[in-house]
Amino acid sequence: MKHPFIRAALAAAVLSTLQSTAWADMSVEERLKAMETRMNALEAENQALKGKLKTTEQKVDATSEQVEKVASKPTSGLASWAEKTRIGGYGELHYNNLEGKGGASNKDEIDFHRFVLFFGHTFNERTRFFSELEVEHALVGDKKKGEVELEQAYIEHDFTPNHRGKAGLFLLPVGIMNETHEPPAFYGVERNSVEKDIIPATWWAGGAALSGQLGGSFGYDFAIHEGLNTSAANNYKPRDGRQKTSESKAKNLAYTGRLKWTGLPGVEVAGTIQHQTDITQSLDASAGSANLYELHGIYNKGPFGIKALYAQWKLDGSGPASIGADKQNGWYVEPSYKLSEQWGVFARYSLWDNKAGDNVGSKKKQIDTGVSFKPHPDVVLKADYQKQNNDDGKNQNGFNLGVGYQF
């Protein structure tokens, strides 16, 4: 069927012909022939127009179909990568104003202690990647105090909704702070000394791990990973034995297991055991196996909160025993109170000893009190006062200020 505007055009053309002056001078036969010629020309034009319209309609339909196909896809190309990739990070600046006594040095210092970036990517609903790259003390290079460290880089896969595994470089499941140490997550400018010197946080290693949920609000973690490599030169201190997965000696691996209970709102109780057959990677015949035991509890009820943690190393061998490093332990308790959504106060008592097995007084004691202000849940300003009462008389007392963030 002809389109309405084509029929109108034909009628107008015929009418124009009928009204022309030449038409009146023609015979009936000539008029019929002229009308036939004109109608044939108009029909040809009509067919040409119909062809063009059909071609245009086909192009429009093809374009619409392609748009629908693209729109039906959830993501494509760069958009898909961006949706599956996450970037985050945290950082903190510290100002320490401490007076040294009994031979301890003064500390008047401003330090951008940590600048950390997170990069993660989700491959599918069951497999993901996570990493953490850190710059410490702002400057890195020859005779500079800073370091660049890869703290995490692992692949994680969900075997079932309640059980997952990971392999790569990851933080070990021990203590309160080792896995969660972003500045807004804890009170005090500096990380507490018990977890830092005894556990020792932050502690990461290369290996593989299983994690998941059990019945009765219990969760578990089990990891096989590189062990420590400490020695008599650093008094067998666990912190100095972290290898940080940098061409780490792996003759003697370590095994870490944790059980955690979160059966009540605001409550967490967890314990970790780690075993390593030789804490010196078989480089010191006078040393042997090492075991770490850690237990902690967290309780939050309304604005009130309290944390408590105990950790202990037991080192075998005559080498650690000869300098009193065969037993190293520490504990702390930290009550806190939120004055509002933005303001919080805390106090902490810590006691630790990296030479707990000797006969010489070597305990370190510290009291911290302070306040935190959060203009945003992910931004914190901190101030605290510390007072030490160490057995050796070498104390650093004074105040610390800090600013931190996470995103």
KOLDREN-199095 format. One record per residue (C-alpha): residue number from 1; residue in one letter; x, y, z. Coordinates in nm, 3 decimals, decimal comma. Each point is the difference from the previous one (the first is absolute). Example, Ala and Ser with C-alpha at 12.3 -4.5 7.8 and 13.67 -1.06 7.14 Angstrom:
<pts>
PT   num   residuo         X         Y         Z
PT     1         A     1,230    -0,450     0,780
PT     2         S     0,137     0,344    -0,066
</pts>
This chain:
<pts>
PT   num   residuo         X         Y         Z
PT     1         M     0,000     0,000     0,000
PT     2         K     0,123     0,347    -0,093
PT     3         H     0,088     0,232     0,287
PT     4         P    -0,249     0,290     0,052
PT     5         F     0,252     0,270    -0,089
PT     6         I     0,080    -0,181    -0,331
PT     7         R    -0,369    -0,015    -0,092
PT     8         A    -0,034     0,368     0,078
PT     9         A     0,298     0,077    -0,221
PT    10         L    -0,151    -0,196    -0,290
PT    11         A    -0,333     0,181     0,034
PT    12         A     0,172     0,335     0,009
PT    13         A     0,201    -0,082    -0,311
PT    14         V    -0,309    -0,111    -0,194
PT    15         L    -0,193     0,308     0,108
PT    16         S     0,286     0,220    -0,111
PT    17         T    -0,006    -0,166    -0,338
PT    18         L    -0,374     0,047    -0,037
PT    19         Q     0,027     0,369     0,079
PT    20         S     0,278     0,079    -0,247
PT    21         T    -0,079     0,221    -0,310
PT    22         A     0,138    -0,258    -0,247
PT    23         W    -0,251    -0,252     0,123
PT    24         A    -0,294     0,192    -0,139
PT    25         D     0,141    -0,006    -0,356
PT    26         M     0,046    -0,383    -0,006
PT    27         S    -0,237    -0,254    -0,152
PT    28         V    -0,154    -0,269     0,221
PT    29         E     0,244    -0,261    -0,133
PT    30         E     0,299     0,226     0,060
PT    31         R    -0,125     0,077     0,348
PT    32         L    -0,029    -0,371     0,087
PT    33         K     0,347    -0,073    -0,131
PT    34         A     0,148     0,294     0,192
PT    35         M    -0,172    -0,112     0,320
PT    36         E     0,130    -0,355    -0,049
PT    37         T     0,355     0,126    -0,053
PT    38         R    -0,025     0,218     0,307
PT    39         M    -0,143    -0,279     0,213
PT    40         N     0,278    -0,239    -0,109
PT    41         A     0,266     0,258     0,099
PT    42         L    -0,162     0,059     0,333
PT    43         E    -0,025    -0,376     0,065
PT    44         A     0,373    -0,040    -0,072
PT    45         E     0,077     0,278     0,246
PT    46         N    -0,231    -0,169     0,249
PT    47         Q     0,186    -0,332    -0,029
PT    48         A     0,335     0,176     0,043
PT    49         L    -0,123     0,173     0,315
PT    50         K    -0,134    -0,328     0,138
PT    51         G     0,342    -0,161    -0,059
PT    52         K     0,178     0,277     0,187
PT    53         L    -0,248    -0,022     0,288
PT    54         K     0,050    -0,376     0,026
PT    55         T     0,380     0,038     0,005
PT    56         T    -0,026     0,267     0,272
PT    57         E    -0,233    -0,218     0,209
PT    58         Q     0,243    -0,295    -0,030
PT    59         K     0,289     0,220     0,119
PT    60         V    -0,204     0,128     0,295
PT    61         D    -0,102    -0,357     0,095
PT    62         A     0,362    -0,121    -0,020
PT    63         T     0,122     0,289     0,213
PT    64         S    -0,271    -0,059     0,261
PT    65         E     0,084    -0,369     0,013
PT    66         Q     0,369     0,074     0,056
PT    67         V    -0,079     0,252     0,275
PT    68         E    -0,223    -0,257     0,172
PT    69         K     0,276    -0,261    -0,017
PT    70         V     0,254     0,236     0,159
PT    71         A    -0,250     0,115     0,261
PT    72         S    -0,087    -0,360     0,089
PT    73         K     0,361    -0,073     0,097
PT    74         P     0,066     0,080     0,374
PT    75         T     0,353     0,130    -0,065
PT    76         S     0,253     0,008    -0,279
PT    77         G     0,363     0,096    -0,046
PT    78         L     0,129     0,269     0,232
PT    79         A    -0,334     0,037     0,177
PT    80         S     0,008    -0,368     0,099
PT    81         W     0,356     0,028     0,135
PT    82         A    -0,084     0,313     0,199
PT    83         E    -0,304    -0,157     0,162
PT    84         K     0,201    -0,301     0,113
PT    85         T     0,307     0,189     0,125
PT    86         R     0,025     0,180     0,334
PT    87         I     0,249     0,256     0,126
PT    88         G     0,043     0,109     0,361
PT    89         G     0,262     0,085     0,254
PT    90         Y     0,097     0,158     0,331
PT    91         G     0,273     0,215     0,148
PT    92         E     0,115     0,170     0,320
PT    93         L     0,221     0,289     0,107
PT    94         H     0,152    -0,003     0,351
PT    95         Y     0,156     0,263     0,225
PT    96         N     0,191    -0,139     0,301
PT    97         N     0,120     0,222     0,285
PT    98         L     0,163    -0,233     0,252
PT    99         E     0,256     0,068     0,270
PT   100         G     0,256    -0,273     0,061
PT   101         K     0,107    -0,097     0,352
PT   102         G     0,252    -0,247     0,141
PT   103         G     0,202    -0,009    -0,318
PT   104         A    -0,293    -0,007    -0,243
PT   105         S     0,018     0,255    -0,281
PT   106         N    -0,238     0,288    -0,055
PT   107         K    -0,237    -0,026    -0,294
PT   108         D    -0,117     0,318    -0,171
PT   109         E    -0,115    -0,110    -0,340
PT   110         I    -0,257     0,044    -0,276
PT   111         D    -0,036    -0,300    -0,227
PT   112         F    -0,242    -0,099    -0,273
PT   113         H     0,015    -0,352     0,132
PT   114         R    -0,206    -0,181    -0,261
PT   115         F    -0,152     0,059    -0,342
PT   116         V    -0,188    -0,307    -0,122
PT   117         L    -0,198    -0,079    -0,316
PT   118         F    -0,239    -0,294    -0,045
PT   119         F    -0,070    -0,157    -0,338
PT   120         G    -0,256    -0,275    -0,044
PT   121         H    -0,173    -0,171    -0,290
PT   122         T    -0,296    -0,239    -0,016
PT   123         F     0,038    -0,258    -0,275
PT   124         N    -0,339    -0,159     0,063
PT   125         E    -0,235    -0,054     0,293
PT   126         R     0,234    -0,257     0,156
PT   127         T     0,354     0,114    -0,087
PT   128         R     0,167     0,332     0,089
PT   129         F     0,338     0,171     0,040
PT   130         F     0,116     0,239     0,272
PT   131         S     0,324     0,191     0,054
PT   132         E     0,150     0,262     0,228
PT   133         L     0,303     0,214    -0,090
PT   134         E     0,158     0,212     0,273
PT   135         V     0,253     0,282     0,018
PT   136         E     0,142     0,058     0,348
PT   137         H     0,162     0,324     0,122
PT   138         A    -0,066     0,192    -0,324
PT   139         L     0,344    -0,030    -0,169
PT   140         V     0,157    -0,311    -0,152
PT   141         G     0,351    -0,031    -0,136
PT   142         D     0,366    -0,009     0,090
PT   143         K     0,053     0,114     0,360
PT   144         K    -0,371     0,079     0,034
PT   145         K    -0,209    -0,130     0,290
PT   146         G    -0,299    -0,106    -0,206
PT   147         E    -0,101    -0,335    -0,144
PT   148         V    -0,230    -0,124    -0,274
PT   149         E    -0,175    -0,320     0,106
PT   150         L    -0,248    -0,234    -0,160
PT   151         E    -0,211    -0,100     0,301
PT   152         Q    -0,266    -0,200    -0,180
PT   153         A    -0,046    -0,154    -0,344
PT   154         Y    -0,217    -0,311    -0,011
PT   155         I    -0,268    -0,186    -0,192
PT   156         E    -0,306    -0,108     0,201
PT   157         H    -0,260    -0,254    -0,112
PT   158         D    -0,330    -0,101     0,159
PT   159         F    -0,032    -0,378     0,006
PT   160         T    -0,345     0,018     0,161
PT   161         P    -0,201     0,287     0,153
PT   162         N     0,169    -0,070     0,336
PT   163         H     0,352    -0,107    -0,097
PT   164         R     0,269     0,170    -0,206
PT   165         G     0,368    -0,025    -0,074
PT   166         K     0,276     0,239    -0,100
PT   167         A     0,355    -0,016    -0,124
PT   168         G     0,265     0,267    -0,033
PT   169         L     0,119     0,265     0,242
PT   170         F    -0,240     0,072     0,290
PT   171         L    -0,026     0,121     0,360
PT   172         L     0,012    -0,278     0,256
PT   173         P    -0,311    -0,073     0,209
PT   174         V     0,130     0,098     0,344
PT   175         G    -0,089     0,268     0,253
PT   176         I    -0,237     0,294    -0,025
PT   177         M     0,207     0,243    -0,204
PT   178         N     0,193    -0,210    -0,249
PT   179         E    -0,281    -0,030    -0,254
PT   180         T    -0,183     0,325     0,085
PT   181         H     0,239     0,289     0,060
PT   182         E    -0,140     0,298    -0,191
PT   183         P     0,030     0,316     0,219
PT   184         P    -0,376     0,053     0,057
PT   185         A    -0,029    -0,359     0,126
PT   186         F     0,206     0,036     0,321
PT   187         Y     0,067     0,243     0,284
PT   188         G     0,337     0,164     0,051
PT   189         V     0,240     0,161    -0,241
PT   190         E     0,248    -0,290    -0,004
PT   191         R    -0,092    -0,366    -0,023
PT   192         N     0,012    -0,172     0,338
PT   193         S     0,338    -0,141     0,099
PT   194         V    -0,116    -0,348     0,102
PT   195         E    -0,136    -0,087    -0,343
PT   196         K     0,286     0,183    -0,171
PT   197         D     0,292    -0,156     0,190
PT   198         I    -0,133    -0,338     0,113
PT   199         I    -0,235    -0,120    -0,279
PT   200         P     0,153     0,194    -0,208
PT   201         A    -0,246     0,218    -0,197
PT   202         T    -0,009     0,086    -0,279
PT   203         W     0,095    -0,353    -0,102
PT   204         W    -0,055    -0,144    -0,348
PT   205         A     0,133    -0,308    -0,177
PT   206         G    -0,019    -0,192    -0,325
PT   207         G    -0,195    -0,324     0,002
PT   208         A    -0,350    -0,145    -0,015
PT   209         A    -0,294     0,012     0,239
PT   210         L    -0,350    -0,132     0,062
PT   211         S    -0,271     0,201     0,178
PT   212         G    -0,367    -0,041     0,070
PT   213         Q    -0,296    -0,018     0,231
PT   214         L    -0,090    -0,293     0,222
PT   215         G    -0,317    -0,061     0,194
PT   216         G    -0,074     0,179     0,324
PT   217         S     0,142     0,338    -0,110
PT   218         F     0,352    -0,139    -0,028
PT   219         G     0,240     0,097    -0,276
PT   220         Y     0,335    -0,154    -0,085
PT   221         D     0,325     0,081    -0,184
PT   222         F     0,288    -0,231    -0,083
PT   223         A     0,312     0,108    -0,189
PT   224         I     0,326    -0,156    -0,118
PT   225         H     0,258     0,266    -0,072
PT   226         E     0,361     0,116     0,019
PT   227         G     0,137     0,006     0,354
PT   228         L     0,213     0,245     0,193
PT   229         N     0,375     0,019    -0,042
PT   230         T     0,140     0,150     0,319
PT   231         S     0,335    -0,054     0,170
PT   232         A     0,215     0,069     0,304
PT   233         A     0,117     0,321    -0,170
PT   234         N    -0,341     0,155     0,061
PT   235         N    -0,066    -0,183     0,328
PT   236         Y    -0,244    -0,239    -0,172
PT   237         K    -0,265     0,271    -0,021
PT   238         P    -0,293    -0,107    -0,217
PT   239         R    -0,044     0,349    -0,145
PT   240         D     0,354     0,004    -0,137
PT   241         G    -0,055    -0,343    -0,153
PT   242         R    -0,280     0,095    -0,239
PT   243         Q     0,116    -0,086    -0,354
PT   244         K    -0,275     0,194    -0,182
PT   245         T     0,003    -0,248    -0,290
PT   246         S     0,312     0,149    -0,153
PT   247         E     0,199    -0,303    -0,118
PT   248         S    -0,101    -0,152     0,334
PT   249         K     0,172    -0,310     0,126
PT   250         A    -0,261    -0,274     0,007
PT   251         K     0,184    -0,299     0,143
PT   252         N    -0,221     0,015     0,309
PT   253         L    -0,359     0,103    -0,071
PT   254         A    -0,245     0,117     0,264
PT   255         Y    -0,358    -0,107     0,073
PT   256         T    -0,257     0,240     0,144
PT   257         G    -0,350    -0,087     0,119
PT   258         R    -0,268     0,223     0,150
PT   259         L    -0,345    -0,062     0,146
PT   260         K    -0,237     0,294     0,048
PT   261         W    -0,340     0,026     0,171
PT   262         T    -0,245     0,287    -0,066
PT   263         G    -0,318    -0,144     0,149
PT   264         L    -0,119     0,318     0,171
PT   265         P    -0,043     0,352    -0,143
PT   266         G     0,313     0,206     0,063
PT   267         V     0,200    -0,298     0,129
PT   268         E     0,305    -0,170    -0,152
PT   269         V     0,214    -0,266     0,165
PT   270         A     0,286    -0,153    -0,196
PT   271         G     0,314    -0,204     0,047
PT   272         T     0,295    -0,072    -0,230
PT   273         I     0,275    -0,261     0,010
PT   274         Q     0,303     0,001    -0,229
PT   275         H     0,274    -0,261    -0,028
PT   276         Q     0,334     0,017    -0,180
PT   277         T     0,255    -0,281     0,012
PT   278         D     0,299     0,235    -0,002
PT   279         I    -0,024     0,375     0,053
PT   280         T     0,348     0,054    -0,152
PT   281         Q    -0,064    -0,200    -0,321
PT   282         S     0,257    -0,260     0,118
PT   283         L     0,280     0,261     0,004
PT   284         D     0,054    -0,013     0,376
PT   285         A     0,064    -0,342     0,154
PT   286         S    -0,063     0,139     0,349
PT   287         A    -0,360     0,097    -0,086
PT   288         G    -0,298    -0,211    -0,088
PT   289         S    -0,377     0,003    -0,030
PT   290         A    -0,222     0,289     0,103
PT   291         N    -0,365     0,026     0,101
PT   292         L    -0,219     0,307     0,023
PT   293         Y    -0,316     0,007     0,211
PT   294         E    -0,241     0,292    -0,019
PT   295         L    -0,339     0,062     0,160
PT   296         H    -0,216     0,311    -0,015
PT   297         G    -0,348     0,127     0,071
PT   298         I    -0,199     0,301    -0,118
PT   299         Y    -0,321     0,129     0,157
PT   300         N    -0,207     0,297    -0,122
PT   301         K    -0,326     0,103     0,165
PT   302         G    -0,144     0,334    -0,103
PT   303         P     0,267     0,269     0,044
PT   304         F     0,217    -0,222     0,222
PT   305         G     0,267    -0,233    -0,134
PT   306         I     0,288    -0,204     0,134
PT   307         K     0,278    -0,205    -0,159
PT   308         A     0,241    -0,240     0,166
PT   309         L     0,278    -0,211    -0,154
PT   310         Y     0,269    -0,240     0,116
PT   311         A     0,279    -0,138    -0,220
PT   312         Q     0,297    -0,227     0,078
PT   313         W     0,289    -0,155    -0,191
PT   314         K     0,178    -0,315     0,118
PT   315         L     0,333    -0,066    -0,174
PT   316         D     0,190    -0,326     0,032
PT   317         G     0,379    -0,030     0,005
PT   318         S     0,293     0,103     0,213
PT   319         G     0,058     0,318    -0,201
PT   320         P    -0,328     0,173     0,087
PT   321         A     0,016    -0,134     0,357
PT   322         S     0,350     0,141     0,057
PT   323         I    -0,119     0,359    -0,047
PT   324         G    -0,346    -0,041     0,146
PT   325         A    -0,180     0,010    -0,337
PT   326         D    -0,148    -0,347     0,036
PT   327         K    -0,318     0,153     0,143
PT   328         Q    -0,125     0,334    -0,134
PT   329         N    -0,343     0,126     0,094
PT   330         G    -0,225     0,300     0,049
PT   331         W    -0,354     0,113     0,063
PT   332         Y    -0,212     0,312    -0,002
PT   333         V    -0,348     0,114     0,096
PT   334         E    -0,169     0,299    -0,163
PT   335         P    -0,335     0,145     0,111
PT   336         S    -0,158     0,273    -0,215
PT   337         Y    -0,309     0,220    -0,005
PT   338         K    -0,172     0,183    -0,287
PT   339         L    -0,112     0,343     0,116
PT   340         S    -0,185     0,043    -0,332
PT   341         E     0,013    -0,124    -0,358
PT   342         Q     0,311     0,215    -0,048
PT   343         W     0,181     0,003     0,336
PT   344         G     0,152    -0,293     0,187
PT   345         V     0,240    -0,044     0,292
PT   346         F     0,212    -0,298     0,107
PT   347         A     0,257    -0,126     0,249
PT   348         R     0,241    -0,290    -0,047
PT   349         Y     0,233    -0,189     0,233
PT   350         S     0,267    -0,211    -0,171
PT   351         L     0,267    -0,232     0,137
PT   352         W     0,240    -0,199    -0,218
PT   353         D     0,339    -0,166     0,017
PT   354         N     0,222    -0,126    -0,282
PT   355         K     0,235    -0,161     0,254
PT   356         A    -0,258    -0,150     0,228
PT   357         G     0,204    -0,311     0,076
PT   358         D     0,301     0,172     0,158
PT   359         N     0,071     0,096     0,360
PT   360         V     0,056     0,367    -0,081
PT   361         G    -0,295     0,239     0,021
PT   362         S    -0,087     0,077    -0,362
PT   363         K    -0,369     0,071     0,005
PT   364         K    -0,137     0,302    -0,181
PT   365         K    -0,309     0,172     0,132
PT   366         Q    -0,196     0,281    -0,163
PT   367         I    -0,319     0,192     0,071
PT   368         D    -0,171     0,184    -0,286
PT   369         T    -0,297     0,235     0,027
PT   370         G    -0,147     0,201    -0,283
PT   371         V    -0,282     0,132    -0,211
PT   372         S    -0,113    -0,046    -0,360
PT   373         F    -0,212     0,231    -0,213
PT   374         K    -0,163    -0,119    -0,324
PT   375         P    -0,134     0,278    -0,225
PT   376         H    -0,095    -0,289    -0,230
PT   377         P    -0,016    -0,374     0,085
PT   378         D     0,305    -0,059    -0,223
PT   379         V     0,208     0,296     0,125
PT   380         V     0,148     0,031     0,349
PT   381         L     0,201     0,252     0,202
PT   382         K     0,177    -0,149     0,303
PT   383         A     0,182     0,120     0,309
PT   384         D     0,139    -0,208     0,286
PT   385         Y     0,243     0,010     0,291
PT   386         Q     0,233    -0,289     0,077
PT   387         K     0,186    -0,080     0,322
PT   388         Q     0,250    -0,285     0,028
PT   389         N     0,136    -0,177     0,306
PT   390         N     0,250    -0,252    -0,139
PT   391         D     0,213    -0,225     0,218
PT   392         D     0,320     0,131    -0,156
PT   393         G    -0,094     0,360     0,084
PT   394         K     0,015     0,109    -0,365
PT   395         N    -0,330     0,174    -0,049
PT   396         Q    -0,153     0,230    -0,260
PT   397         N    -0,285     0,215     0,128
PT   398         G    -0,197     0,264    -0,186
PT   399         F    -0,278     0,053    -0,251
PT   400         N    -0,080    -0,108    -0,354
PT   401         L    -0,223     0,157    -0,265
PT   402         G    -0,125    -0,162    -0,315
PT   403         V    -0,233     0,027    -0,298
PT   404         G    -0,119    -0,302    -0,196
PT   405         Y    -0,244    -0,100    -0,272
PT   406         Q    -0,133    -0,293    -0,195
PT   407         F    -0,209    -0,028    -0,317
</pts>
